[in-house]
Amino acid sequence: QVQLVESGGGLVQPGGSLRLSCAASGTIFSINTMGWYRQAPGKQRELVAAITSGGSTNYADSVKGRFTISRDNAKNTVYLQMNSLKPEDTAVYYCKVRTRVVGPWYDLWGQGTQVTVSS
């Protein structure tokens, strides 16, 4: 059974940095796209960044130039380096992996980690 474990959230001041990690463990046949989403109170969950198995990335316009997504396939881990953090980045951040054992692909979600940016 695959499990996702998130870490790296916390409280930082504007302009600060955090690095989020999400590691998948268990029986894994294949993983393709991995990504990070966030959800602020009263708001819809939104895509922050995603990375394909080949390393192609895409970002929300609001984080371009500040956040970097990366992955280590040997460790089944996806990272989100967040620099120049702003108060509007405050949210619960969730990782997601698309995987399969047999048959069609399906998505697994982490439990979320709080990121708070406050002056």
Sequence and secondary structure as in RCSB ss.txt:
>XXXX:A:sequence
QVQLVESGGGLVQPGGSLRLSCAASGTIFSINTMGWYRQAPGKQRELVAAITSGGSTNYADSVKGRFTISRDNAK
NTVYLQMNSLKPEDTAVYYCKVRTRVVGPWYDLWGQGTQVTVSS
>XXXX:A:secstr
  EEEEE  EEE TT  EEEEEEEES  SEEEEEEEEEE TTS  EEEEEE TT  EEE GGGTTTEEEEEETTT
TEEEEEE S  GGG EEEEEEEEEESSSS EEEE   EEEEE  
